[in-house]
Amino acid sequence: MTYNTLYDDLPSPCYVCEEEKLEANLKLLDYVQKQAGVDIILALKAFSTWSTFPLVKQYLKGATSSGVWEAKLAREEIGSDVHVYSPAYKQQDIDELVDLVDHISFNSLRQWQRYQAQIKKAGVSAGLRINPENQEADTPLYDPCAPGSRLGILAEDLENIDLSGIDGFHCHNLCECDSYAAERTLLAIENKFGKYLPTLKWLNLGGGHLITREGYDVEHLIHTLKAFKARYPNLHIILEPGSAVAWQTGVLVSEVVDIVENQGNIAILDISATAHMPDVLEMPYRPTVTGAGLPQEKSYTYRFGGNSCLAGDMLEAYSFDKPLNIGDKVIFEDMIHYTMVKTTFFNGVQHPAIYVIKKNGNVEIVREFAYKDFKDKLS
């Protein structure tokens, strides 16, 4: 990612989304959906910065949610073609969702059988989440097809089941995967659930399609989808990538607050890995820091510590050409997808503000967080 000098003038800590980069991703996704004849919708679980949705909905066909609150946000800020999937719904969830969504997917036959009369009466298109038992995710934490998974119905459990009223299947088994993983998934769906496909109206292939990552074979994905549609012309195909929408569209700006020494230099930052970029610890993965190299690759090496009480609120070591000083900015790249929606107020550490750099170069502050936000979340 090219360093944007506008970051230098922004207060720390803050997230910065660059509208021009977001639109470039949206244009590529729009190309795919037009060439392949499919719909691509926004997964709110990955990107919910709704101040950008006027731009998003110029290109994408709708949004998918994981429950009532996201469905409300999708209906209010996207408007059209709202989907929902949850591992389980309460009665009060269904009572609200039937007025919010156009498509609903159930994780179990029991849930569908419990609510089917209400869903049919409301005219909401119903689907079942299936488990094709095709493992593609590299990280067990993000693998819905791992043995013993709670997510999705196995093919063997659909035998001799009346699927009247079911319009579609929903499948999600990818995590930042390529087009060849998508192709293998479609083959697995055909292999295990093929006999049902000619009777359905739609197939939702979920997220994890990292279409906007450099090197992704976009044309192969288009060919794969078109070939599948040729075999099942009755099916409306839906993709709901999350990370791909906001991939490499912005950063988390932080600042060095102190430097301590314990088996090497540790720079204490004004952000927390556990509170403000939890996937770094959960996956785990090493985020890219602008201008930094691997440990010892450059002259000055530092580990980064978060500003919370958690002992493990630490990142791996990075090296720099010059010594870090108190007040220096540290820029963590690609922090707009998932990172922002997973943040917490843990320890009362100052929550990063949210900025958007508009296409015309103007910098707009979208949200600042204050003590009241922290207090109101508690009781």
C-alpha positions in Angstrom: 0.0 0.0 0.0 1.3 3.5 -0.9 1.7 5.7 2.2 -0.8 8.6 2.1 0.7 11.7 3.6 -2.7 12.8 4.8 -2.2 10.2 7.6 0.4 12.5 9.1 -2.2 15.2 9.9 -4.8 12.8 11.4 -5.1 12.4 15.1 -4.2 9.0 16.6 -5.8 6.6 17.0 -8.1 6.4 14.0 -9.2 4.2 11.2 -9.0 5.7 7.7 -11.1 4.4 4.8 -10.1 5.7 1.3 -13.1 6.0 -0.9 -11.2 5.8 -4.2 -9.7 2.4 -3.2 -13.2 1.2 -2.1 -14.7 2.2 -5.4 -12.0 0.4 -7.3 -12.9 -2.8 -5.4 -16.6 -2.2 -6.1 -16.0 -1.8 -9.8 -14.2 -5.1 -10.0 -16.9 -6.9 -8.1 -19.5 -5.2 -10.4 -17.5 -6.5 -13.5 -17.7 -10.0 -12.1 -21.4 -10.0 -11.4 -22.2 -8.6 -14.9 -19.9 -10.9 -16.7 -20.9 -14.0 -14.8 -24.6 -13.1 -14.5 -24.7 -13.4 -10.7 -25.5 -11.0 -7.9 -22.8 -9.9 -5.4 -24.1 -8.5 -2.1 -22.3 -6.9 0.9 -21.6 -9.0 4.0 -22.1 -6.6 6.9 -20.2 -8.8 9.3 -17.1 -7.8 7.5 -17.8 -4.2 6.5 -20.4 -2.1 8.2 -19.0 1.5 7.7 -22.5 2.6 6.6 -21.3 6.2 5.8 -19.9 4.7 2.6 -23.0 2.8 1.7 -24.3 5.4 -0.8 -21.2 4.4 -2.9 -21.5 0.7 -2.2 -25.1 0.4 -3.3 -24.2 2.0 -6.7 -22.5 -1.3 -7.5 -23.6 -4.1 -5.3 -27.1 -5.7 -5.4 -27.9 -5.8 -1.7 -26.6 -6.9 1.7 -26.5 -9.9 3.9 -26.9 -9.9 7.7 -26.3 -12.2 10.7 -29.2 -11.2 12.8 -31.8 -8.5 13.5 -29.5 -5.5 14.1 -27.5 -6.0 10.9 -30.7 -6.6 9.0 -32.0 -3.3 10.2 -28.9 -1.6 9.2 -29.0 -3.2 5.8 -32.7 -2.2 5.3 -32.1 1.3 6.4 -28.8 2.0 4.6 -28.7 -0.4 1.6 -32.4 -0.8 1.1 -32.9 -3.6 -1.4 -32.5 -7.4 -1.4 -31.7 -8.0 2.3 -30.6 -11.5 3.3 -30.1 -13.0 6.7 -28.5 -16.1 8.1 -28.0 -17.1 11.7 -27.1 -20.3 13.4 -30.3 -20.0 15.3 -33.3 -17.6 15.6 -35.5 -16.9 18.6 -39.2 -16.2 18.0 -38.7 -12.5 18.6 -36.0 -12.5 15.9 -38.3 -14.0 13.4 -41.1 -11.5 14.3 -38.8 -8.7 13.4 -36.9 -10.2 10.5 -40.0 -11.0 8.4 -40.5 -7.3 8.0 -36.8 -6.6 7.3 -35.5 -9.3 4.9 -36.2 -10.7 1.5 -34.3 -14.0 2.0 -33.7 -16.0 5.1 -31.5 -19.1 5.5 -31.9 -21.6 8.3 -29.1 -23.6 9.8 -31.2 -26.6 10.7 -34.3 -28.4 9.7 -35.8 -28.0 13.1 -35.5 -24.2 12.8 -37.1 -24.2 9.4 -40.0 -26.5 10.5 -40.6 -24.3 13.6 -40.9 -21.1 11.6 -42.0 -22.1 8.1 -45.6 -21.1 8.4 -44.7 -17.6 9.5 -42.0 -17.3 6.8 -44.4 -18.4 4.1 -47.1 -16.0 5.3 -44.7 -13.1 5.2 -43.6 -14.0 1.6 -39.9 -14.2 2.6 -37.8 -16.5 0.4 -36.5 -19.3 2.6 -33.3 -21.4 2.3 -31.3 -24.0 4.1 -27.6 -23.7 4.9 -25.8 -26.8 3.7 -22.5 -28.2 4.6 -20.7 -29.6 1.6 -17.9 -31.0 3.8 -15.3 -29.4 1.6 -12.6 -27.8 3.7 -10.9 -24.8 2.2 -10.1 -22.5 5.1 -6.5 -22.5 6.3 -7.4 -21.5 9.9 -9.5 -23.9 12.0 -11.2 -21.0 13.7 -12.7 -20.0 10.4 -13.5 -23.4 8.9 -17.3 -24.1 8.8 -16.7 -27.5 7.2 -14.4 -28.8 10.0 -15.5 -32.2 11.4 -18.2 -31.7 14.0 -19.1 -28.2 12.7 -22.4 -26.7 14.0 -22.8 -24.8 10.7 -24.9 -26.2 7.9 -26.9 -29.4 7.2 -25.2 -32.5 6.0 -26.4 -34.2 2.8 -27.3 -37.4 4.7 -29.7 -35.4 6.9 -31.8 -34.2 4.0 -32.7 -37.7 2.8 -36.4 -38.3 2.6 -37.1 -34.8 3.9 -40.0 -32.7 2.5 -38.4 -29.5 1.2 -41.6 -27.9 0.1 -41.3 -24.1 0.7 -37.5 -24.1 0.4 -36.4 -21.9 -2.4 -32.6 -22.1 -2.1 -29.5 -23.4 -0.5 -26.9 -21.3 1.3 -23.3 -22.5 1.5 -20.4 -20.8 3.2 -17.1 -22.6 3.6 -14.4 -20.2 2.3 -12.1 -17.8 4.1 -10.0 -15.4 1.9 -9.9 -18.1 -0.7 -9.2 -18.1 -4.5 -11.4 -19.0 -7.5 -10.1 -22.6 -7.5 -11.5 -23.1 -4.0 -14.8 -21.7 -5.2 -14.7 -24.2 -8.1 -14.0 -27.1 -5.8 -16.9 -26.0 -3.6 -19.3 -26.0 -6.5 -18.2 -29.5 -7.4 -18.7 -30.6 -3.8 -22.2 -29.1 -3.8 -23.1 -30.9 -7.0 -21.6 -34.2 -5.7 -23.5 -34.1 -2.4 -26.6 -32.0 -3.1 -26.9 -32.2 -6.9 -30.3 -34.0 -6.9 -31.9 -31.0 -5.2 -30.5 -28.2 -7.4 -32.9 -28.5 -10.3 -35.9 -27.8 -8.0 -34.4 -24.7 -6.4 -34.6 -21.0 -7.3 -31.3 -19.8 -5.9 -27.9 -20.8 -4.5 -26.0 -18.5 -2.2 -22.3 -19.3 -2.3 -21.5 -17.2 0.8 -18.4 -15.2 1.4 -14.7 -15.8 1.5 -14.2 -15.1 -2.2 -11.2 -12.7 -2.1 -11.9 -11.4 -5.6 -10.0 -8.1 -5.1 -6.8 -9.6 -3.8 -3.8 -9.1 -6.2 -3.4 -12.3 -8.2 -6.9 -13.6 -7.9 -8.0 -15.3 -11.1 -11.1 -13.2 -11.8 -11.6 -14.7 -15.3 -11.5 -18.2 -13.9 -14.1 -17.4 -11.4 -16.4 -15.9 -14.1 -15.8 -19.0 -16.3 -16.6 -21.3 -13.3 -19.8 -19.5 -12.4 -21.0 -19.3 -16.0 -20.4 -23.1 -16.5 -22.3 -23.9 -13.4 -25.2 -21.6 -14.4 -25.3 -23.4 -17.8 -25.8 -26.7 -15.9 -28.5 -25.2 -13.7 -30.2 -22.4 -15.6 -32.9 -22.3 -13.0 -30.6 -21.1 -10.3 -30.0 -17.5 -9.4 -26.5 -17.4 -8.0 -25.5 -15.0 -5.2 -22.1 -14.3 -3.7 -21.6 -12.3 -0.5 -17.9 -11.5 -0.1 -17.0 -9.5 3.0 -13.2 -8.9 3.0 -13.2 -8.4 -0.8 -15.3 -5.3 -0.6 -13.0 -3.4 1.7 -9.7 -5.2 1.0 -6.7 -2.8 1.1 -8.9 0.2 1.4 -7.5 1.8 4.5 -5.4 1.7 7.7 -5.3 2.0 11.4 -3.2 5.0 12.5 -1.5 4.6 15.9 1.1 6.5 17.8 4.1 5.5 20.0 3.4 6.5 23.6 6.4 5.0 25.3 9.4 2.6 24.6 10.4 0.1 27.2 13.2 -2.5 27.2 12.8 -6.2 28.0 14.9 -8.6 25.8 14.7 -5.9 23.2 12.8 -2.7 22.5 9.0 -2.6 23.0 7.1 0.3 21.6 3.9 0.9 23.5 1.1 2.2 21.2 -2.1 4.1 21.9 -4.2 1.2 20.4 -4.8 -2.3 21.6 -4.4 -5.4 19.4 -7.0 -7.3 21.4 -9.5 -4.4 21.3 -8.9 -2.8 18.0 -7.5 -5.5 15.7 -8.5 -8.8 17.3 -7.9 -11.0 14.3 -4.2 -10.3 14.7 -4.4 -12.4 17.8 -7.3 -14.8 16.9 -6.1 -16.1 13.5 -3.2 -15.2 14.3 -1.6 -13.1 11.5 1.1 -10.5 11.1 -0.3 -7.2 9.9 1.8 -5.1 7.5 3.2 -1.9 9.0 4.0 0.9 6.5 7.8 1.3 6.1 8.7 -1.6 8.4 10.6 -4.8 7.7 11.1 -8.2 9.3 12.9 -8.4 12.6 16.6 -7.4 12.2 16.1 -6.8 8.5 16.5 -3.1 9.1 18.7 -1.3 11.7 16.2 -0.9 14.5 13.8 -3.6 15.7 10.8 -3.2 18.0 8.0 -5.3 19.3 4.7 -3.5 19.6 2.6 -3.6 22.7 -1.0 -2.5 23.1 -2.2 0.0 25.7 -4.2 -2.5 27.8 -3.6 -4.7 30.8 -3.7 -7.9 28.8 -0.2 -9.5 29.0 -0.6 -11.0 25.5 -1.7 -7.6 23.9 1.5 -7.8 21.8 2.5 -7.9 18.2 5.5 -9.5 16.5 8.7 -7.6 16.0 9.2 -5.1 13.1 12.3 -3.3 12.0 12.8 0.2 10.8 15.5 2.3 9.1 15.4 4.9 11.9 14.8 4.7 15.7 11.2 5.1 16.8 10.5 8.0 19.0 7.6 8.9 21.3 4.9 10.6 19.1 5.9 8.8 15.9 3.0 7.4 13.9 2.7 3.6 13.2 0.4 2.8 10.3 -1.2 -0.7 10.2 -2.3 -1.5 6.7 -5.5 -3.1 5.5 -7.5 -2.6 8.7 -11.0 -1.7 7.3 -12.6 -5.1 6.8 -13.5 -7.2 9.8 -11.2 -5.3 12.1 -13.5 -2.4 12.6 -16.6 -4.4 13.2 -14.9 -6.6 15.8 -13.6 -3.7 18.0 -14.4 -3.4 21.7 -14.0 -0.9 24.5 -11.9 -3.3 26.6 -10.0 -1.6 29.4 -11.6 1.7 28.4 -8.7 2.2 26.0 -9.5 5.2 23.7 -11.4 3.8 20.7 -10.1 4.9 17.3 -12.0 7.5 15.5 -13.3 6.8 11.9 -12.2 9.0 9.0 -13.0 8.7 5.3 -10.8 10.2 2.6 -13.2 11.1 -0.2 -12.5 10.7 -3.9 -11.9 14.4 -4.2 -9.2 14.2 -1.6 -11.2 15.8 1.2 -10.8 14.2 4.6 -14.1 13.8 6.6 -14.4 12.6 10.2 -17.3 10.2 10.4 -17.2 9.3 14.1 -15.3 10.1 17.2 -15.8 8.1 20.4 -16.1 9.6 23.8 -16.5 8.4 27.4 -20.2 8.3 27.0 -19.9 5.6 24.3 -17.9 3.5 26.7 -20.3 4.1 29.6 -23.4 3.5 27.6 -22.2 0.0 26.6 -21.9 -0.9 30.3 -24.5 -0.7 33.0 
